[in-house]
Amino acid sequence: TRCNTKKKFTLSPEVKYLKTILDRIYEVAKSRPEFKTLYSKLKKKYDLAISAERRAYFGHVINSAQSKSRATWKVAVSLAYIMNLFFKDGVYPDELKIAIVKPLHKKGDVN
């Protein structure tokens, strides 16, 4: 399957309706404190619903092989750019100095 990055994430009609109700209860809760607990409960339900929809949508995008391949190359290119800047400027952050470098000799082990 081809990853279509132009397709935008949209909420389902149920979640849109829940958002509409939530907005109305929020306005009422400003003047009537007894609606604050109802608002809090509905807000949690809305947050869970939108989280589930985002997880379902973006999970497909992230798990497609083409997306992983693109992401890998974008990370690799970005890291190469950053590393080249380190070498160009001659400054390398101490936090990144964690590698053990062992030379590979063409004619075998020199030790």
C-alpha positions as CSV (number, residue, x, y, z in Angstrom):
1,T,0.0,0.0,0.0
2,R,1.1,3.5,-0.7
3,C,1.3,6.0,2.1
4,N,-0.7,9.1,1.2
5,T,0.8,11.9,3.2
6,K,-1.7,14.4,1.7
7,K,-4.7,12.8,3.4
8,K,-5.3,14.8,6.6
9,F,-6.4,13.5,9.9
10,T,-10.1,14.3,10.5
11,L,-12.3,13.5,13.5
12,S,-15.2,11.1,13.2
13,P,-18.7,12.6,13.4
14,E,-19.2,11.1,16.9
15,V,-16.1,12.8,18.3
16,K,-17.1,16.1,16.6
17,Y,-20.5,15.8,18.2
18,L,-18.8,15.1,21.6
19,K,-16.7,18.2,21.1
20,T,-19.8,20.3,20.4
21,I,-21.5,19.1,23.5
22,L,-18.3,19.6,25.5
23,D,-18.0,23.2,24.3
24,R,-21.6,24.0,25.3
25,I,-21.2,22.4,28.8
26,Y,-18.0,24.5,29.2
27,E,-19.9,27.7,28.6
28,V,-22.6,26.7,31.1
29,A,-20.0,25.6,33.7
30,K,-18.6,29.1,33.7
31,S,-21.7,30.4,35.4
32,R,-23.0,27.2,37.1
33,P,-20.3,25.3,39.1
34,E,-22.4,22.1,39.4
35,F,-21.7,21.4,35.7
36,K,-17.9,21.4,36.3
37,T,-17.8,17.7,37.3
38,L,-19.9,16.8,34.2
39,Y,-17.5,18.8,32.0
40,S,-14.5,17.0,33.6
41,K,-16.0,13.6,32.9
42,L,-16.9,14.4,29.3
43,K,-13.5,16.0,28.8
44,K,-11.8,12.8,29.8
45,K,-14.1,10.8,27.5
46,Y,-13.3,13.2,24.6
47,D,-9.6,13.0,25.3
48,L,-9.7,9.2,25.2
49,A,-11.7,9.2,22.0
50,I,-9.5,11.6,20.1
51,S,-6.4,9.8,21.4
52,A,-7.8,6.5,20.0
53,E,-8.6,8.0,16.7
54,R,-5.1,9.6,16.4
55,R,-3.5,6.3,17.4
56,A,-5.5,4.4,14.7
57,Y,-4.7,7.0,12.0
58,F,-1.0,7.6,12.7
59,G,-0.3,4.0,13.6
60,H,-1.1,3.0,10.0
61,V,1.1,5.8,8.7
62,I,4.0,5.0,11.0
63,N,3.8,1.2,10.4
64,S,3.9,1.3,6.6
65,A,7.2,0.3,5.2
66,Q,7.5,3.3,3.0
67,S,7.1,5.6,5.9
68,K,9.7,3.8,7.9
69,S,12.1,4.0,5.0
70,R,11.5,7.7,4.5
71,A,11.9,8.3,8.2
72,T,15.2,6.3,8.4
73,W,16.7,8.3,5.6
74,K,15.5,11.7,7.0
75,V,17.1,10.8,10.3
76,A,20.3,9.6,8.7
77,V,20.6,12.7,6.5
78,S,20.0,14.9,9.6
79,L,22.6,13.1,11.7
80,A,25.1,13.3,8.9
81,Y,24.6,17.0,8.6
82,I,25.0,17.5,12.4
83,M,28.1,15.3,12.5
84,N,29.6,17.2,9.6
85,L,29.1,20.5,11.5
86,F,30.8,19.0,14.5
87,F,33.8,18.0,12.3
88,K,33.8,21.4,10.5
89,D,33.8,23.4,13.7
90,G,36.1,21.1,15.6
91,V,33.7,21.0,18.5
92,Y,32.1,17.8,19.6
93,P,29.7,17.7,22.6
94,D,30.9,15.7,25.6
95,E,27.5,14.0,25.9
96,L,28.1,12.3,22.5
97,K,31.6,11.1,23.2
98,I,30.6,7.6,24.2
99,A,31.9,5.4,21.4
100,I,34.9,3.1,21.5
101,V,36.8,3.5,18.3
102,K,39.0,0.6,17.1
103,P,41.0,0.9,13.9
104,L,40.7,-1.8,11.3
105,H,44.0,-2.6,9.7
106,K,44.1,-3.8,6.1
107,K,46.7,-6.5,6.8
108,G,45.1,-8.0,9.9
109,D,45.6,-7.5,13.6
110,V,48.7,-5.4,14.5
111,N,48.7,-6.5,18.2
